[in-house]
């Protein structure tokens, strides 16, 4: 297990370096000058050159990359062009909204998916299965931001039960949590559609295994065999897909945060785009990629912990 | 075999329902080129936020534009983005997948590692990168979505191609001195076509969802281009006065995506019965 973890750690480091190179290449090397974007098309060439110099854009690419990564490792992400403040705290305060939102949505999605997926697999081919699968087909088709808008129409516009948006800050924990409920539902329900299908087919696969027949032959009850033997064996594919889906969840959060005007990472990045604040976007994108990659690393380890057979397959 | 007999219809409910919904999407776009009730971008402030009526089937928006006309025209962007993004994914994905499968060894490893990690950049994230450097627009949206499809198609291509290359007929063709290109075209591509058609249909649906999200955020279609995602963003500004404006475009997106997903499922069952047995 330790050897496996070290191997995965090396892959993780290599992936992070590659991700940073891609972000850097797209945002800083490819034609298209950040200084020009920041100042707009009406800026004089002198002003663009001066800002480019101030931002260090006139230095060679490897120097700029080293500067960016070196600073980031020390926790110095540079200054926001629009806000004039350090980028680190800006991103940290937006994460204080986005991270709880993502965790709530994922927990909701996992809860729905495990219950509905196991239920559907157990009732394979019967009405209950058909209903769950039909509902998940609809869930796959509904854009999460549309569901978010529909939730606003129902709970804020018609019933006036919840605020249509905004965030009171963590100073008032209960109201803050309340402000995240509708966004988390919008994100989680749509996410649950994918996971329900994965859970169902993973459980079905496990139900067909020899050990299930053995368990039943030993006198284990149907229900206990399902939950104690089939589900743990189905967990590896479910966890893997959950890890991969997390990238989509974060992308979805960017959109849903905008529906509810939540001051999260997605909103920070979008505002930074309209403020032409390229440096904030660059670090925000990088951070998102780091979160996704790190989470998939954790999922890999968790899968190996659950299923020892996977430890030998490290590539 | 079930008691129902040996013959089992291959044309499932999914295939039918999916085909009908997908056809409706295509038809909406086709009709919008020759006819819309009103010019979709025509502003008519005196008639703003009109309720549905015979004159305006779905009413008008906050600028008095006819919603039905915008819905019809908006389908074009969805189809355009879907076609081009999936096209990009197919062309580069098939080439990469075949290269990986035929060369094997470290090249295969490298291509697959690269694919794994593109997943860390969802379409929205790459679109945010592209727009913040090059400005918003449909082209950047298409590139961002299409790039994400390359590794997906490459994986499907490689997996299926590896299966085909191990078969006797492919070995025989190799033994007969046929080059990789000729084997790829004569043996591999026809065999992986069903899997790719299914993938392309489902990715098409994904592209429609991604385009809608990008346009909703203002990173995709720009005014006066009609787009379902942008219609939703505009409807949100008048949510308290006209909530129904937020219903139609979302329903159009959901029905299109549902149709394409069902079509993909139906095609998979029809083209590849082996997969059906497993699901």
Contacts between the chains, C-beta under 8 A, distances in Angstrom:
chain1	res1	chain2	res2	distance
A	15	B	117	5.4
A	15	B	120	7.5
A	18	B	117	6.2
A	19	B	117	6.8
A	19	B	120	6.1
A	19	B	121	7.8
A	22	B	121	7.5
A	23	B	129	6.8
A	26	B	126	7.7
A	26	B	129	4.9
A	26	B	130	6.9
A	26	B	133	6.8
A	27	B	129	5.9
A	27	B	132	7.2
A	27	B	133	5.6
A	30	B	133	6.9
A	32	B	133	4.6
A	32	B	134	5.1
A	34	B	133	7.0
A	37	B	132	7.3
A	37	B	133	6.5
A	37	B	135	7.4
A	137	B	258	6.7
A	137	B	261	6.6
A	137	B	262	7.0
A	138	B	254	7.6
A	138	B	258	6.6
A	140	B	257	7.3
A	140	B	258	7.7
A	140	B	261	5.8
A	141	B	205	7.5
A	141	B	253	8.0
A	141	B	254	4.7
A	141	B	255	7.5
A	141	B	257	4.0
A	141	B	258	3.7
A	141	B	261	6.1
A	142	B	250	7.7
A	142	B	254	5.0
A	143	B	209	5.5
A	143	B	212	5.5
A	143	B	213	6.4
A	143	B	250	6.6
A	143	B	253	5.5
A	143	B	254	7.0
A	143	B	257	7.8
A	145	B	212	8.0
A	145	B	213	6.2
A	145	B	216	5.6
A	145	B	232	7.1
A	146	B	212	8.0
A	146	B	232	6.4
A	146	B	246	7.7
A	146	B	249	8.0
A	146	B	250	3.5
A	146	B	253	6.6
A	146	B	254	6.9
A	149	B	232	6.5
A	149	B	235	7.6
A	149	B	236	6.1
A	149	B	239	7.3
A	149	B	246	4.9
A	149	B	250	6.9
A	150	B	246	7.4
A	150	B	247	7.8
A	150	B	250	7.2
A	152	B	239	6.5
A	153	B	239	6.6
A	153	B	243	4.6
A	153	B	246	6.5
A	157	B	239	6.0
A	157	B	240	5.8
A	157	B	243	5.8
A	158	B	243	7.9
A	164	B	239	7.3
A	201	B	278	7.7
A	201	B	279	5.8
A	204	B	279	7.9
A	205	B	278	7.9
A	244	B	119	6.0
A	247	B	119	6.1
A	247	B	120	6.1
A	247	B	121	7.6
A	247	B	122	4.8
A	247	B	125	7.9
A	248	B	122	5.6
A	250	B	122	7.2
A	250	B	125	7.8
A	251	B	122	3.8
A	251	B	123	7.1
A	251	B	124	3.9
A	251	B	125	6.1
A	251	B	213	7.8
A	252	B	213	7.9
A	254	B	124	5.8
A	254	B	125	7.9
A	254	B	128	7.5
A	254	B	217	7.5
A	255	B	124	7.1
A	255	B	213	4.9
A	255	B	216	6.4
A	255	B	217	6.2
A	258	B	216	7.7
A	258	B	217	6.2
A	259	B	236	7.1
A	269	B	128	5.7
A	269	B	132	8.0
A	270	B	128	7.5
A	270	B	217	6.1
A	270	B	218	7.8
A	272	B	132	7.1
A	273	B	128	6.7
A	273	B	131	5.9
A	273	B	132	4.6
A	273	B	136	7.8
A	273	B	219	7.5
A	274	B	218	7.9
A	276	B	132	7.8
A	278	B	132	5.6
A	278	B	133	6.9
A	281	B	128	6.4
A	281	B	129	7.1
A	281	B	132	4.2
A	282	B	129	7.9
A	282	B	132	7.9
A	284	B	128	8.0
A	285	B	125	5.7
A	285	B	128	6.3
A	285	B	129	5.4
A	288	B	125	5.9
A	289	B	120	5.0
A	289	B	121	6.3
A	289	B	125	7.2
A	292	B	119	7.9
A	292	B	120	4.6
A	293	B	117	7.5
A	293	B	120	5.1
A	296	B	120	7.6
A	315	B	109	7.6
